[in-house]
Amino acid sequence: MGLSPVGGFYEWTGAKGHRQLHFIWSARNEESRFLAGLASRWRDLLPCTILTRAANQDMQDLHNRMPVILNGEERDTWLGGPEDPSLGVDTRIRHHLV
């Protein structure tokens, strides 16, 4: 299990050649959020990946999936190792065009 602290992330929308960039960040008063991920050591490398889930109501107009975004309580639960598919489901986000 792993965490990636972020202030936000980017998502592209629109057709090729006419794509628009959106910056997405927390709709709450938190300066950073944590993305759920997996990491492992392989030789001298530490490869990692960010997990995604179906988009929630705040994200579904931009994309059909989104990162699993965890709040402070959920990050501790995630690091404990449970397989809880509801983690991050209540995340509130907002976005604007860049």
N, C-alpha and C positions, 0 to 999 in steps of 0.2 A: 504494500500500500504506500502511496505517496501523495504529497500535496504540492501544488504550484501556486504560490501567492501571486495575485494579479490585481491591478487597479481597474482592468477592463480588458476587452478583446475586440477584434474587428471581424466583421462579416460583410461579404460582398453580395449585392443583389443586382438583378437586371440581366439583360441579354449580353452576350459577348460583344465587345466593342462599345457598349453603352452601360457598363457596370458602374454601380454606385457603392461607395465604401461607407459603412456605418460603424461608429464606435459604440460599444455596448458596455455599460457599467451598472453598478448597484443602484437600485431605486431607494435604498435606505441610507442611513448616515454612516455607513462603514466605508472607510477609505480603501480597504482592500477586501477581496474575497479569496477563496481558495478553490482551485479546481481539483477534483478527485483524479488521481492517476495511479499508474503502476510504474514501479522502477525496479531494476535489478542490476547487479554488477556482472559484467561480462568482460573478462580480461581487465584491461585498464580503463574500460568505458563504463558509464552509468546511463544506459539507454532508458528512456521513459516514454510514456504515452499519456495522453489526456483522455479520460472516459467521456462519452457523450450519451445523451438520452433523447427521447422524443421532446420536441420543443414545447414549452409551456405557453400559456396565453400571451405573455409579453413578447415572446420570440417567434411565434408561429407565422406571423406575417413576413418575417425576414427569411426564415429557413425552417425545414422540417425537423431539425435536430439542434442540439445545443450542448455545450460542455456541462458536466455535472458540477454545479456551483454550490459550494458548501458555506454555511454560516459558521460562526465560532463554535457553537455546540455540536454541529454536525461533523466538523473536522475531527474532533476528538473521537466521535463514534466511528468515523471512517477509519481512522488510524488503529482502532481497536479490532478491526477486521470483520465486522458482521456483513452479511450480504443482504442489505436492506434496500430494496428497489425504490423506496420513497425518499431516500436522501436527496436533497436538492430540489425536490419537486415544487416546493413553495417559494423558490427564489423569485424575487421581484427585480426586474431590470428595466432600464430605459436606454434609449439610443438616440443618436443624432447623425445626420449626414456629415461626412468629413469633407 
